[in-house]
Amino acid sequence: MKSKHIDTIAMVRKIRDKDAALYWKNKQEYFKIVKEAGKKLAAMRAVRKVHGA
């Protein structure tokens, strides 16, 4: 389960780094992407709680 969590963190970092330029150009679009990533993280946390990890 830990590697999946690390992959998620890496995914979020990659999104953040890639979209840093987008942030300055188009904040609406940037926050939409960030919210989507947040939803994925929340879903993964919920799954981990259910499985008692």
C-alpha distance matrix in Angstrom:
0.0 3.8 5.6 5.3 6.5 8.9 10.1 10.9 12.8 14.5 15.4 17.0 18.8 20.1 21.3 22.9 24.6 25.8 27.1 28.8 32.0 31.7 31.4 34.9 36.3 34.9 33.2 33.0 31.0 28.7 27.9 27.3 24.6 23.1 23.1 21.4 18.5 18.5 18.3 15.3 13.5 15.0 13.9 10.2 10.8 12.8 10.4 8.1 11.5 12.6 10.1 10.7 7.5
3.8 0.0 3.8 5.4 5.1 6.3 8.6 9.8 10.7 12.4 14.2 15.5 16.6 18.3 20.0 21.1 22.5 24.1 25.7 26.9 30.2 30.3 29.9 33.3 35.0 33.8 32.0 32.3 30.4 27.8 27.1 27.0 24.1 22.3 22.8 21.5 18.2 18.2 18.8 15.9 13.5 15.5 15.3 11.5 11.6 14.5 12.8 10.1 13.2 15.2 12.9 12.7 9.1
5.6 3.8 0.0 3.8 5.3 5.0 6.1 8.6 9.8 10.3 12.1 14.2 15.1 16.1 18.2 19.7 20.7 22.0 23.9 25.4 28.5 28.6 28.7 32.0 33.5 32.5 31.1 31.5 29.2 26.7 26.5 26.2 23.0 21.6 22.6 20.9 17.5 18.3 19.0 15.7 13.9 16.6 16.1 12.4 13.5 16.4 14.5 12.5 16.0 17.7 15.5 16.0 12.5
5.3 5.4 3.8 0.0 3.8 5.4 5.0 6.2 8.8 9.8 10.4 12.4 14.2 15.1 16.4 18.3 19.8 20.7 22.2 24.1 27.1 26.8 26.9 30.4 31.6 30.3 28.9 28.9 26.6 24.3 23.9 23.3 20.2 19.1 19.7 17.7 14.6 15.4 15.7 12.2 10.9 13.5 12.6 9.0 10.9 13.5 11.6 10.4 14.1 15.5 13.8 14.9 11.8
6.5 5.1 5.3 3.8 0.0 3.8 5.4 5.0 6.3 8.6 9.7 10.7 12.4 14.1 15.3 16.5 18.3 19.8 21.0 22.4 25.7 25.5 25.1 28.6 30.1 28.9 27.1 27.2 25.4 22.8 22.1 21.9 19.1 17.2 17.9 16.6 13.2 13.3 14.2 11.3 8.9 11.5 11.7 8.1 8.9 12.3 11.3 9.6 12.8 15.0 13.9 14.2 11.0
8.9 6.3 5.0 5.4 3.8 0.0 3.8 5.3 5.1 6.1 8.5 9.9 10.5 12.1 14.2 15.2 16.3 18.0 19.7 20.9 24.1 24.4 24.2 27.4 29.1 28.3 26.8 27.4 25.4 22.6 22.4 22.6 19.4 17.6 19.0 17.9 14.2 14.9 16.4 13.5 11.3 14.4 14.9 11.6 12.4 15.9 15.1 13.3 16.4 18.8 17.5 17.6 14.1
10.1 8.6 6.1 5.0 5.4 3.8 0.0 3.8 5.5 5.0 6.0 8.6 9.8 10.3 12.2 14.0 15.1 16.1 17.9 19.7 22.6 22.6 22.9 26.2 27.5 26.6 25.5 25.9 23.4 20.9 21.1 20.8 17.4 16.3 17.8 16.0 12.6 14.2 15.3 12.0 10.9 14.3 14.3 11.3 13.2 16.3 15.2 14.3 17.7 19.5 18.4 19.2 16.1
10.9 9.8 8.6 6.2 5.0 5.3 3.8 0.0 3.8 5.4 4.9 6.2 8.6 9.7 10.5 12.2 14.1 15.1 16.3 18.0 21.2 20.8 20.7 24.2 25.5 24.2 22.7 22.9 20.7 18.2 18.0 17.7 14.5 13.1 14.3 12.7 9.1 10.4 11.7 8.6 7.2 10.8 11.2 8.7 10.5 13.7 13.3 12.8 15.9 17.8 17.4 18.3 15.5
12.8 10.7 9.8 8.8 6.3 5.1 5.5 3.8 0.0 3.8 5.4 5.1 6.2 8.5 9.9 10.4 12.2 14.0 15.2 16.3 19.7 19.8 19.3 22.6 24.4 23.5 21.8 22.5 20.7 17.7 17.5 18.0 14.9 12.8 14.6 13.9 10.1 10.9 13.2 10.9 8.7 12.2 13.5 11.2 12.0 15.6 15.8 14.7 17.4 19.9 19.5 19.7 16.7
14.5 12.4 10.3 9.8 8.6 6.1 5.0 5.4 3.8 0.0 3.8 5.5 5.1 6.0 8.5 9.7 10.4 11.9 13.9 15.1 18.2 18.7 18.8 21.9 23.5 23.0 21.9 22.9 20.6 17.7 18.3 18.7 15.2 13.8 16.2 15.1 11.5 13.2 15.5 12.9 11.6 15.3 16.3 14.0 15.4 18.8 18.5 17.7 20.7 22.9 22.3 22.7 19.6
15.4 14.2 12.1 10.4 9.7 8.5 6.0 4.9 5.4 3.8 0.0 3.8 5.5 5.1 6.2 8.5 9.9 10.4 12.0 14.0 16.8 16.6 17.1 20.4 21.5 20.7 19.7 20.2 17.7 15.1 15.8 15.6 12.0 11.3 13.5 11.9 8.5 11.1 13.0 10.4 10.0 13.8 14.4 12.8 14.8 17.8 17.6 17.6 20.5 22.4 22.2 23.2 20.4
17.0 15.5 14.2 12.4 10.7 9.9 8.6 6.2 5.1 5.5 3.8 0.0 3.8 5.4 5.1 6.0 8.6 9.8 10.4 11.9 15.2 14.9 14.6 18.0 19.5 18.5 17.0 17.7 15.7 12.7 12.9 13.4 10.1 8.4 10.9 10.2 6.6 8.6 11.3 9.7 8.8 12.3 13.8 12.8 14.1 17.2 17.8 17.7 20.1 22.4 22.7 23.3 20.7
18.8 16.6 15.1 14.2 12.4 10.5 9.8 8.6 6.2 5.1 5.5 3.8 0.0 3.8 5.4 5.0 6.0 8.4 9.7 10.4 13.7 14.4 14.1 17.1 19.0 18.7 17.4 18.9 17.0 13.6 14.4 15.6 12.3 10.6 13.7 13.6 10.2 11.9 14.9 13.5 12.2 15.7 17.5 16.1 17.1 20.4 21.0 20.4 22.9 25.4 25.4 25.7 22.8
20.1 18.3 16.1 15.1 14.1 12.1 10.3 9.7 8.5 6.0 5.1 5.4 3.8 0.0 3.8 5.4 5.2 5.9 8.3 9.9 12.5 13.0 13.8 16.7 17.9 17.8 17.3 18.7 16.1 13.2 14.9 15.5 11.9 11.3 14.6 13.8 10.8 13.5 16.1 14.3 14.0 17.6 18.7 17.5 19.2 22.3 22.5 22.3 25.1 27.2 27.1 27.8 24.9
21.3 20.0 18.2 16.4 15.3 14.2 12.2 10.5 9.9 8.5 6.2 5.1 5.4 3.8 0.0 3.8 5.5 5.2 5.9 8.3 10.9 10.5 11.1 14.4 15.4 14.7 14.0 15.1 12.5 9.7 11.3 11.7 8.1 8.0 11.3 10.6 8.2 11.2 13.6 12.5 12.8 16.1 17.3 16.9 18.6 21.3 21.9 22.3 24.8 26.8 27.1 28.0 25.6
22.9 21.1 19.7 18.3 16.5 15.2 14.0 12.2 10.4 9.7 8.5 6.0 5.0 5.4 3.8 0.0 3.8 5.6 5.3 5.9 9.4 9.6 9.2 12.3 14.1 13.8 12.6 14.3 12.5 9.0 10.4 12.1 9.1 7.8 11.5 12.0 9.6 11.6 14.7 14.3 13.8 16.8 18.8 18.4 19.4 22.4 23.4 23.4 25.6 28.0 28.5 29.0 26.4
24.6 22.5 20.7 19.8 18.3 16.3 15.1 14.1 12.2 10.4 9.9 8.6 6.0 5.2 5.5 3.8 0.0 3.8 5.5 5.3 8.1 9.7 10.0 12.3 14.1 14.7 14.3 16.6 14.6 11.3 13.5 15.1 12.1 11.4 15.2 15.4 13.1 15.3 18.3 17.5 17.0 20.3 22.1 21.3 22.5 25.6 26.4 26.2 28.5 30.9 31.1 31.6 28.8
25.8 24.1 22.0 20.7 19.8 18.0 16.1 15.1 14.0 11.9 10.4 9.8 8.4 5.9 5.2 5.6 3.8 0.0 3.8 5.7 7.0 7.8 9.6 11.9 12.7 13.2 13.6 15.5 12.9 10.3 13.2 14.1 11.0 11.5 15.2 14.8 13.1 15.9 18.5 17.6 17.9 21.2 22.5 22.0 23.7 26.5 27.1 27.3 29.8 31.9 32.2 33.0 30.4
27.1 25.7 23.9 22.2 21.0 19.7 17.9 16.3 15.2 13.9 12.0 10.4 9.7 8.3 5.9 5.3 5.5 3.8 0.0 3.8 5.3 4.8 6.1 8.9 9.7 9.7 9.8 11.8 9.4 6.7 9.8 11.1 8.5 9.1 12.8 13.0 12.0 14.5 17.1 17.0 17.5 20.3 21.9 22.0 23.5 26.0 27.0 27.6 29.7 31.8 32.5 33.3 31.0
28.8 26.9 25.4 24.1 22.4 20.9 19.7 18.0 16.3 15.1 14.0 11.9 10.4 9.9 8.3 5.9 5.3 5.7 3.8 0.0 3.8 5.4 5.1 7.0 9.1 10.1 9.8 12.7 11.4 8.2 10.9 13.2 11.2 10.9 14.6 15.6 14.4 16.2 19.2 19.4 19.3 21.9 24.0 24.0 25.0 27.8 29.1 29.2 31.2 33.6 34.3 34.8 32.3
32.0 30.2 28.5 27.1 25.7 24.1 22.6 21.2 19.7 18.2 16.8 15.2 13.7 12.5 10.9 9.4 8.1 7.0 5.3 3.8 0.0 3.8 5.3 5.6 6.7 8.7 9.8 12.8 11.4 9.3 12.6 14.5 13.0 13.5 17.0 17.8 17.1 19.2 21.9 22.1 22.5 25.1 27.0 27.1 28.4 31.0 32.2 32.6 34.6 36.8 37.6 38.2 35.8
31.7 30.3 28.6 26.8 25.5 24.4 22.6 20.8 19.8 18.7 16.6 14.9 14.4 13.0 10.5 9.6 9.7 7.8 4.8 5.4 3.8 0.0 3.8 5.4 5.0 5.6 7.1 9.5 7.7 6.2 9.9 11.3 10.2 11.4 14.6 15.3 15.3 17.5 19.8 20.3 21.2 23.5 25.2 25.8 27.2 29.5 30.7 31.6 33.5 35.4 36.4 37.3 35.2
31.4 29.9 28.7 26.9 25.1 24.2 22.9 20.7 19.3 18.8 17.1 14.6 14.1 13.8 11.1 9.2 10.0 9.6 6.1 5.1 5.3 3.8 0.0 3.8 5.5 5.4 4.8 8.1 7.7 5.2 7.9 10.6 10.1 10.2 13.2 14.8 14.8 16.2 18.9 19.9 20.3 22.3 24.4 25.2 26.1 28.4 30.1 30.7 32.3 34.5 35.7 36.3 34.3
34.9 33.3 32.0 30.4 28.6 27.4 26.2 24.2 22.6 21.9 20.4 18.0 17.1 16.7 14.4 12.3 12.3 11.9 8.9 7.0 5.6 5.4 3.8 0.0 3.8 5.9 6.4 10.1 10.3 8.7 11.2 13.9 13.7 13.9 16.8 18.5 18.6 19.8 22.6 23.7 24.0 25.9 28.2 28.9 29.8 32.0 33.8 34.3 35.9 38.2 39.4 39.9 37.8
36.3 35.0 33.5 31.6 30.1 29.1 27.5 25.5 24.4 23.5 21.5 19.5 19.0 17.9 15.4 14.1 14.1 12.7 9.7 9.1 6.7 5.0 5.5 3.8 0.0 3.8 6.5 9.3 9.0 8.8 11.8 13.6 13.7 14.9 17.4 18.7 19.3 21.0 23.2 24.3 25.2 27.1 29.0 30.0 31.2 33.2 34.8 35.7 37.3 39.3 40.6 41.4 39.4
34.9 33.8 32.5 30.3 28.9 28.3 26.6 24.2 23.5 23.0 20.7 18.5 18.7 17.8 14.7 13.8 14.7 13.2 9.7 10.1 8.7 5.6 5.4 5.9 3.8 0.0 3.8 5.6 5.6 6.3 8.9 10.3 11.1 12.6 14.6 15.9 17.1 18.6 20.5 21.9 23.0 24.6 26.4 27.8 29.0 30.7 32.4 33.6 35.1 36.9 38.4 39.3 37.6
33.2 32.0 31.1 28.9 27.1 26.8 25.5 22.7 21.8 21.9 19.7 17.0 17.4 17.3 14.0 12.6 14.3 13.6 9.8 9.8 9.8 7.1 4.8 6.4 6.5 3.8 0.0 3.8 5.5 4.9 6.1 8.5 9.9 10.3 12.1 14.2 15.2 16.1 18.2 20.0 20.8 22.1 24.2 25.7 26.5 28.2 30.2 31.3 32.5 34.5 36.2 36.9 35.3
33.0 32.3 31.5 28.9 27.2 27.4 25.9 22.9 22.5 22.9 20.2 17.7 18.9 18.7 15.1 14.3 16.6 15.5 11.8 12.7 12.8 9.5 8.1 10.1 9.3 5.6 3.8 0.0 3.8 5.4 5.4 6.3 8.9 10.0 10.7 12.6 14.5 15.3 16.7 18.8 20.1 21.0 22.8 24.7 25.8 27.0 29.0 30.5 31.6 33.2 35.1 36.1 34.8
31.0 30.4 29.2 26.6 25.4 25.4 23.4 20.7 20.7 20.6 17.7 15.7 17.0 16.1 12.5 12.5 14.6 12.9 9.4 11.4 11.4 7.7 7.7 10.3 9.0 5.6 5.5 3.8 0.0 3.8 5.6 5.1 6.4 8.8 10.0 10.8 12.7 14.3 15.6 17.1 18.7 20.1 21.5 23.2 24.7 26.0 27.6 29.2 30.6 32.1 33.8 35.0 33.5
28.7 27.8 26.7 24.3 22.8 22.6 20.9 18.2 17.7 17.7 15.1 12.7 13.6 13.2 9.7 9.0 11.3 10.3 6.7 8.2 9.3 6.2 5.2 8.7 8.8 6.3 4.9 5.4 3.8 0.0 3.8 5.4 5.2 6.3 8.7 10.0 10.8 12.3 14.4 15.7 16.7 18.4 20.2 21.5 22.7 24.5 26.1 27.3 28.8 30.6 32.1 33.0 31.3
27.9 27.1 26.5 23.9 22.1 22.4 21.1 18.0 17.5 18.3 15.8 12.9 14.4 14.9 11.3 10.4 13.5 13.2 9.8 10.9 12.6 9.9 7.9 11.2 11.8 8.9 6.1 5.4 5.6 3.8 0.0 3.8 5.4 4.9 6.0 8.5 9.7 10.2 12.2 14.2 15.0 16.1 18.2 19.8 20.6 22.2 24.2 25.5 26.5 28.4 30.2 31.0 29.6
27.3 27.0 26.2 23.3 21.9 22.6 20.8 17.7 18.0 18.7 15.6 13.4 15.6 15.5 11.7 12.1 15.1 14.1 11.1 13.2 14.5 11.3 10.6 13.9 13.6 10.3 8.5 6.3 5.1 5.4 3.8 0.0 3.8 5.5 5.2 6.3 8.8 9.8 10.7 12.7 14.4 15.3 16.7 18.7 20.1 21.1 22.9 24.6 25.9 27.3 29.1 30.4 29.2
24.6 24.1 23.0 20.2 19.1 19.4 17.4 14.5 14.9 15.2 12.0 10.1 12.3 11.9 8.1 9.1 12.1 11.0 8.5 11.2 13.0 10.2 10.1 13.7 13.7 11.1 9.9 8.9 6.4 5.2 5.4 3.8 0.0 3.8 5.5 5.1 6.3 8.6 10.0 10.8 12.5 14.3 15.5 16.9 18.6 20.1 21.5 22.9 24.6 26.2 27.6 28.8 27.3
23.1 22.3 21.6 19.1 17.2 17.6 16.3 13.1 12.8 13.8 11.3 8.4 10.6 11.3 8.0 7.8 11.4 11.5 9.1 10.9 13.5 11.4 10.2 13.9 14.9 12.6 10.3 10.0 8.8 6.3 4.9 5.5 3.8 0.0 3.8 5.4 5.1 6.1 8.7 10.0 10.5 12.2 14.3 15.4 16.4 18.3 20.1 21.1 22.5 24.5 25.9 26.8 25.1
23.1 22.8 22.6 19.7 17.9 19.0 17.8 14.3 14.6 16.2 13.5 10.9 13.7 14.6 11.3 11.5 15.2 15.2 12.8 14.6 17.0 14.6 13.2 16.8 17.4 14.6 12.1 10.7 10.0 8.7 6.0 5.2 5.5 3.8 0.0 3.8 5.4 4.9 6.2 8.7 9.8 10.4 12.3 14.3 15.1 16.3 18.4 19.9 20.9 22.6 24.5 25.5 24.3
21.4 21.5 20.9 17.7 16.6 17.9 16.0 12.7 13.9 15.1 11.9 10.2 13.6 13.8 10.6 12.0 15.4 14.8 13.0 15.6 17.8 15.3 14.8 18.5 18.7 15.9 14.2 12.6 10.8 10.0 8.5 6.3 5.1 5.4 3.8 0.0 3.8 5.3 5.1 6.5 8.8 9.9 10.7 12.6 14.4 15.5 16.8 18.7 20.2 21.4 23.1 24.5 23.4
18.5 18.2 17.5 14.6 13.2 14.2 12.6 9.1 10.1 11.5 8.5 6.6 10.2 10.8 8.2 9.6 13.1 13.1 12.0 14.4 17.1 15.3 14.8 18.6 19.3 17.1 15.2 14.5 12.7 10.8 9.7 8.8 6.3 5.1 5.4 3.8 0.0 3.8 5.4 5.1 6.3 8.7 9.9 10.7 12.4 14.3 15.5 16.7 18.6 20.2 21.4 22.6 21.0
18.5 18.2 18.3 15.4 13.3 14.9 14.2 10.4 10.9 13.2 11.1 8.6 11.9 13.5 11.2 11.6 15.3 15.9 14.5 16.2 19.2 17.5 16.2 19.8 21.0 18.6 16.1 15.3 14.3 12.3 10.2 9.8 8.6 6.1 4.9 5.3 3.8 0.0 3.8 5.4 5.1 6.1 8.6 9.9 10.5 12.3 14.3 15.3 16.5 18.5 20.1 20.9 19.6
18.3 18.8 19.0 15.7 14.2 16.4 15.3 11.7 13.2 15.5 13.0 11.3 14.9 16.1 13.6 14.7 18.3 18.5 17.1 19.2 21.9 19.8 18.9 22.6 23.2 20.5 18.2 16.7 15.6 14.4 12.2 10.7 10.0 8.7 6.2 5.1 5.4 3.8 0.0 3.8 5.4 5.1 6.1 8.6 9.8 10.5 12.4 14.2 15.3 16.6 18.5 19.8 19.1
15.3 15.9 15.7 12.2 11.3 13.5 12.0 8.6 10.9 12.9 10.4 9.7 13.5 14.3 12.5 14.3 17.5 17.6 17.0 19.4 22.1 20.3 19.9 23.7 24.3 21.9 20.0 18.8 17.1 15.7 14.2 12.7 10.8 10.0 8.7 6.5 5.1 5.4 3.8 0.0 3.8 5.5 5.1 6.2 8.7 9.9 10.7 12.4 14.4 15.5 16.8 18.4 17.2
13.5 13.5 13.9 10.9 8.9 11.3 10.9 7.2 8.7 11.6 10.0 8.8 12.2 14.0 12.8 13.8 17.0 17.9 17.5 19.3 22.5 21.2 20.3 24.0 25.2 23.0 20.8 20.1 18.7 16.7 15.0 14.4 12.5 10.5 9.8 8.8 6.3 5.1 5.4 3.8 0.0 3.8 5.4 5.1 6.2 8.6 9.9 10.6 12.4 14.4 15.5 16.4 14.8
15.0 15.5 16.6 13.5 11.5 14.4 14.3 10.8 12.2 15.3 13.8 12.3 15.7 17.6 16.1 16.8 20.3 21.2 20.3 21.9 25.1 23.5 22.3 25.9 27.1 24.6 22.1 21.0 20.1 18.4 16.1 15.3 14.3 12.2 10.4 9.9 8.7 6.1 5.1 5.5 3.8 0.0 3.8 5.4 5.1 6.2 8.7 9.8 10.5 12.4 14.4 15.2 14.4
13.9 15.3 16.1 12.6 11.7 14.9 14.3 11.2 13.5 16.3 14.4 13.8 17.5 18.7 17.3 18.8 22.1 22.5 21.9 24.0 27.0 25.2 24.4 28.2 29.0 26.4 24.2 22.8 21.5 20.2 18.2 16.7 15.5 14.3 12.3 10.7 9.9 8.6 6.1 5.1 5.4 3.8 0.0 3.8 5.4 5.1 6.3 8.7 10.0 10.7 12.5 14.2 13.8
10.2 11.5 12.4 9.0 8.1 11.6 11.3 8.7 11.2 14.0 12.8 12.8 16.1 17.5 16.9 18.4 21.3 22.0 22.0 24.0 27.1 25.8 25.2 28.9 30.0 27.8 25.7 24.7 23.2 21.5 19.8 18.7 16.9 15.4 14.3 12.6 10.7 9.9 8.6 6.2 5.1 5.4 3.8 0.0 3.8 5.4 5.1 6.2 8.7 10.0 10.7 12.3 11.0
10.8 11.6 13.5 10.9 8.9 12.4 13.2 10.5 12.0 15.4 14.8 14.1 17.1 19.2 18.6 19.4 22.5 23.7 23.5 25.0 28.4 27.2 26.1 29.8 31.2 29.0 26.5 25.8 24.7 22.7 20.6 20.1 18.6 16.4 15.1 14.4 12.4 10.5 9.8 8.7 6.2 5.1 5.4 3.8 0.0 3.8 5.4 5.0 6.2 8.7 9.9 10.4 9.4
12.8 14.5 16.4 13.5 12.3 15.9 16.3 13.7 15.6 18.8 17.8 17.2 20.4 22.3 21.3 22.4 25.6 26.5 26.0 27.8 31.0 29.5 28.4 32.0 33.2 30.7 28.2 27.0 26.0 24.5 22.2 21.1 20.1 18.3 16.3 15.5 14.3 12.3 10.5 9.9 8.6 6.2 5.1 5.4 3.8 0.0 3.8 5.4 5.1 6.3 8.7 9.8 10.2
10.4 12.8 14.5 11.6 11.3 15.1 15.2 13.3 15.8 18.5 17.6 17.8 21.0 22.5 21.9 23.4 26.4 27.1 27.0 29.1 32.2 30.7 30.1 33.8 34.8 32.4 30.2 29.0 27.6 26.1 24.2 22.9 21.5 20.1 18.4 16.8 15.5 14.3 12.4 10.7 9.9 8.7 6.3 5.1 5.4 3.8 0.0 3.8 5.5 5.2 6.3 8.6 8.8
8.1 10.1 12.5 10.4 9.6 13.3 14.3 12.8 14.7 17.7 17.6 17.7 20.4 22.3 22.3 23.4 26.2 27.3 27.6 29.2 32.6 31.6 30.7 34.3 35.7 33.6 31.3 30.5 29.2 27.3 25.5 24.6 22.9 21.1 19.9 18.7 16.7 15.3 14.2 12.4 10.6 9.8 8.7 6.2 5.0 5.4 3.8 0.0 3.8 5.5 5.2 6.0 5.2
11.5 13.2 16.0 14.1 12.8 16.4 17.7 15.9 17.4 20.7 20.5 20.1 22.9 25.1 24.8 25.6 28.5 29.8 29.7 31.2 34.6 33.5 32.3 35.9 37.3 35.1 32.5 31.6 30.6 28.8 26.5 25.9 24.6 22.5 20.9 20.2 18.6 16.5 15.3 14.4 12.4 10.5 10.0 8.7 6.2 5.1 5.5 3.8 0.0 3.8 5.4 5.0 6.1
12.6 15.2 17.7 15.5 15.0 18.8 19.5 17.8 19.9 22.9 22.4 22.4 25.4 27.2 26.8 28.0 30.9 31.9 31.8 33.6 36.8 35.4 34.5 38.2 39.3 36.9 34.5 33.2 32.1 30.6 28.4 27.3 26.2 24.5 22.6 21.4 20.2 18.5 16.6 15.5 14.4 12.4 10.7 10.0 8.7 6.3 5.2 5.5 3.8 0.0 3.8 5.4 7.8
10.1 12.9 15.5 13.8 13.9 17.5 18.4 17.4 19.5 22.3 22.2 22.7 25.4 27.1 27.1 28.5 31.1 32.2 32.5 34.3 37.6 36.4 35.7 39.4 40.6 38.4 36.2 35.1 33.8 32.1 30.2 29.1 27.6 25.9 24.5 23.1 21.4 20.1 18.5 16.8 15.5 14.4 12.5 10.7 9.9 8.7 6.3 5.2 5.4 3.8 0.0 3.8 5.6
10.7 12.7 16.0 14.9 14.2 17.6 19.2 18.3 19.7 22.7 23.2 23.3 25.7 27.8 28.0 29.0 31.6 33.0 33.3 34.8 38.2 37.3 36.3 39.9 41.4 39.3 36.9 36.1 35.0 33.0 31.0 30.4 28.8 26.8 25.5 24.5 22.6 20.9 19.8 18.4 16.4 15.2 14.2 12.3 10.4 9.8 8.6 6.0 5.0 5.4 3.8 0.0 3.8
7.5 9.1 12.5 11.8 11.0 14.1 16.1 15.5 16.7 19.6 20.4 20.7 22.8 24.9 25.6 26.4 28.8 30.4 31.0 32.3 35.8 35.2 34.3 37.8 39.4 37.6 35.3 34.8 33.5 31.3 29.6 29.2 27.3 25.1 24.3 23.4 21.0 19.6 19.1 17.2 14.8 14.4 13.8 11.0 9.4 10.2 8.8 5.2 6.1 7.8 5.6 3.8 0.0
